[in-house]
Amino acid sequence: MPKFAANLSMMFNEVPFLDRFAAAADAGFQGVEYLFPYEFSAEAIGEQLEKHALKNVLFNLPAGDWGKGERGTTCLPGREQEFRDGVAKAIDYAKKLNTPQLHAMAGVVPDGVSRLDARAIYVANIAYAATELQKHGLTLLIEAINTRDIPGFFLNTQAESYAILQEVGASNLKMQMDLYHMQVTEGDLTMKLTKYAKECGHVQIAGNPKRNEPDKGEVNYAFLYDHLDASGYGGWVGCEYRPEGKTVDGLGWFKRQR
């Protein structure tokens, strides 16, 4: 059975962020992830992790001005120093929170910037981040995200992610394979998980097409959980979905997997 981590940016929104750690633990989760920790001190978050015996498995590098629609700065021209500052900040939090993996969101390609130019900036930034994270024994993740949810997002398919891994050539650079985004963009989930198994550092789930609980919609996740077990995947499965109602009311799928 996979290890499931509650995504506290989407789940347990019935309570304030720092109270979601207790809610996740009470529901039976042993791991958590979230988009960003930077609104709070590492000490405040660490206190919740320790108090509730939770493993913080993942969060994102700073991603620019979220309120203005920015979804990462990794491919943005002229933002290289901001990206590097974000890498340092994320490493500091990761070390204090004992978080082994960080995700660098690619970003939305700006108007007037070619994908070729954006790719060159992206590759250079990813290479820099991987080198810095390697110094601290941390893994860097990149994730393909569908353009229905984030129009113009730079990285969209598993093949694109794999090509970046091959070009950068860093041993601590892995693919974050979000099965919701993958189903929207390309489907063929089992074959993709098989093909890129060695490069997969993290898996995320949500039901399609509405991104609700994983037992709602068109994807047979029970089959995929068995496939992950059979393939020897030992990482966490992040539950990055929007509960249809109250979070605890929609956890029947989780209880069946325990």
C-alpha positions in Angstrom: 0.0 0.0 0.0 1.4 3.4 -0.9 2.2 6.0 1.8 -0.3 8.9 1.5 0.6 12.4 2.4 -2.2 15.0 2.9 -1.8 18.2 0.9 -2.6 20.9 3.5 -2.9 23.6 0.9 -6.0 21.9 -0.4 -7.2 19.5 2.3 -8.6 20.4 5.8 -9.3 24.0 4.7 -12.1 24.0 7.3 -9.4 25.1 9.8 -6.4 27.6 9.7 -3.2 26.3 8.2 -1.3 25.5 11.4 -4.3 23.6 12.7 -4.4 21.3 9.6 -1.5 19.3 10.9 -3.5 18.1 13.8 -6.5 17.4 11.5 -4.4 15.4 9.1 -2.9 13.3 12.0 -6.3 12.8 13.5 -7.5 11.4 10.1 -4.7 8.9 10.1 -2.1 10.6 7.8 1.5 10.2 8.7 2.9 12.5 6.0 2.0 16.0 4.8 2.9 18.3 1.9 1.7 21.8 0.9 2.5 24.5 -1.6 4.5 26.9 0.5 5.6 27.3 4.1 7.0 30.8 3.9 4.0 32.7 5.4 5.0 31.0 8.7 8.2 30.5 10.6 10.0 27.1 10.2 9.8 26.9 14.0 6.0 27.2 14.0 5.6 24.5 11.4 8.2 22.3 12.9 6.4 22.4 16.2 3.2 21.1 14.5 5.1 18.3 12.7 6.8 17.2 15.9 3.7 17.4 18.1 1.7 15.3 15.7 4.5 12.9 14.6 4.1 13.9 10.9 6.7 13.7 8.1 6.9 16.8 5.9 7.6 15.2 2.6 7.5 18.1 0.1 6.9 21.8 -0.5 7.6 24.2 -3.4 10.4 26.7 -3.9 9.1 30.3 -3.9 7.0 30.8 -7.0 6.8 34.5 -7.6 3.7 36.6 -7.1 1.0 34.0 -6.6 -1.8 36.5 -6.3 -0.9 38.0 -9.7 -1.0 34.6 -11.3 2.7 33.7 -11.3 3.3 30.0 -11.0 7.0 29.7 -10.7 9.9 31.8 -11.8 12.1 29.1 -13.2 11.6 29.9 -16.9 11.2 33.6 -16.5 13.9 35.9 -18.0 15.4 38.5 -15.8 14.3 36.7 -12.6 17.4 34.6 -12.1 18.6 36.2 -8.9 15.1 36.0 -7.4 15.1 32.3 -8.3 18.5 31.8 -6.6 17.4 33.7 -3.5 14.3 31.4 -3.4 16.5 28.3 -3.6 18.4 29.4 -0.6 15.3 30.2 1.3 13.7 26.9 0.5 16.8 25.0 1.5 16.8 26.8 4.9 13.2 25.7 5.5 13.8 22.2 4.2 16.7 21.6 6.6 14.8 22.9 9.6 11.7 20.9 8.7 13.6 17.7 7.7 11.9 17.9 4.3 13.8 15.7 1.7 12.4 17.0 -1.5 11.6 20.4 -3.0 9.6 21.2 -6.2 10.6 24.0 -8.6 7.5 25.2 -10.4 8.4 26.0 -14.0 6.2 29.1 -14.5 4.1 30.5 -17.2 6.0 31.6 -20.3 5.6 35.4 -20.6 4.1 37.0 -23.7 6.9 37.8 -26.2 9.2 35.1 -24.9 9.8 32.1 -27.1 9.6 28.6 -25.6 13.2 28.1 -26.8 14.5 31.0 -24.8 12.3 30.1 -21.8 13.7 26.5 -22.0 17.3 27.8 -21.9 16.6 29.9 -18.8 14.7 27.0 -17.2 17.5 24.5 -17.7 20.1 26.8 -16.3 18.0 27.5 -13.2 17.2 23.8 -12.7 20.9 22.9 -13.0 21.8 25.6 -10.4 19.1 24.5 -8.0 20.0 20.8 -8.3 23.6 21.7 -7.5 22.7 23.7 -4.4 20.3 21.1 -3.1 22.8 18.4 -3.6 25.1 20.1 -1.1 22.5 19.4 1.5 21.4 16.0 0.5 18.1 17.2 -0.9 16.2 16.1 -4.0 14.8 18.6 -6.6 11.6 17.8 -8.4 10.1 19.1 -11.6 6.4 18.6 -12.5 4.5 18.6 -15.8 1.3 20.6 -15.3 -1.7 20.7 -17.7 -2.5 23.9 -19.5 -6.2 23.7 -18.8 -5.6 24.5 -15.2 -2.6 26.8 -15.8 -2.7 28.2 -19.3 0.8 28.8 -20.7 2.6 26.7 -18.1 6.0 25.8 -19.5 6.3 22.1 -18.6 3.4 19.9 -19.8 4.3 16.3 -20.4 6.4 13.5 -18.8 8.5 13.3 -22.0 9.4 17.0 -21.5 10.3 16.4 -17.9 12.4 13.4 -18.8 14.3 15.4 -21.5 15.2 18.0 -18.9 16.5 15.4 -16.5 18.7 14.0 -19.3 20.0 17.4 -20.2 20.8 18.5 -16.7 22.2 15.2 -15.7 21.9 15.7 -11.9 21.6 12.6 -9.8 19.3 14.4 -7.3 16.9 15.7 -10.0 13.6 13.6 -10.3 10.2 13.8 -11.8 7.1 14.7 -9.8 4.4 12.7 -11.5 1.0 14.2 -10.8 -1.5 11.7 -12.1 -4.3 14.3 -12.3 -2.3 16.6 -14.6 -1.0 13.6 -16.5 -4.5 12.3 -17.2 -5.7 15.7 -18.4 -2.8 16.2 -20.8 -1.8 12.7 -22.0 -3.4 9.8 -20.2 -1.9 6.3 -20.4 -1.1 6.5 -16.7 0.1 3.0 -16.1 2.5 3.0 -19.0 3.9 6.4 -18.1 4.5 5.2 -14.5 6.2 2.2 -15.8 8.4 4.0 -18.4 9.6 6.6 -16.0 9.7 4.6 -12.8 13.4 5.1 -12.2 13.1 8.8 -12.6 10.0 9.2 -10.4 10.6 11.0 -7.1 7.1 11.7 -6.1 3.5 10.9 -7.1 0.4 13.0 -6.6 -3.3 12.1 -7.1 -6.7 13.7 -7.5 -9.9 12.6 -9.2 -10.6 13.6 -12.8 -12.0 15.8 -14.2 -12.9 18.0 -11.2 -9.8 17.4 -9.1 -11.9 16.1 -6.2 -11.3 13.0 -4.1 -9.4 10.3 -6.0 -12.3 7.8 -5.9 -14.5 10.3 -7.9 -14.2 10.5 -11.6 -12.7 8.5 -14.5 -9.4 7.2 -13.1 -9.2 3.8 -11.4 -6.8 4.7 -8.6 -7.1 1.4 -6.8 -5.5 -0.3 -9.8 -2.8 2.3 -9.9 -2.0 1.9 -6.2 -1.5 -1.8 -6.8 0.7 -1.0 -9.8 2.9 1.4 -7.7 3.3 -1.4 -5.1 4.2 -3.9 -7.8 6.7 -1.6 -9.4 8.5 -1.1 -6.1 7.7 2.6 -5.7 8.7 3.4 -2.1 7.9 7.2 -2.1 4.9 9.1 -0.9 1.7 9.7 -2.7 0.6 13.3 -2.3 -3.2 13.9 -2.0 -3.4 17.1 -3.9 -7.1 17.4 -4.4 -10.0 19.7 -3.5 -12.5 17.9 -1.3 -16.0 18.0 -2.7 -17.3 18.8 0.8 -15.8 18.6 4.2 -12.4 16.9 4.0 -13.2 14.2 6.6 -16.5 13.3 4.9 -14.6 12.4 1.7 -11.9 10.2 3.2 -13.7 6.9 2.6 -11.2 6.1 -0.1 -8.3 6.6 2.4 -9.9 4.4 5.1 -10.2 1.6 2.5 -6.5 1.8 1.8 -5.3 1.6 5.4 
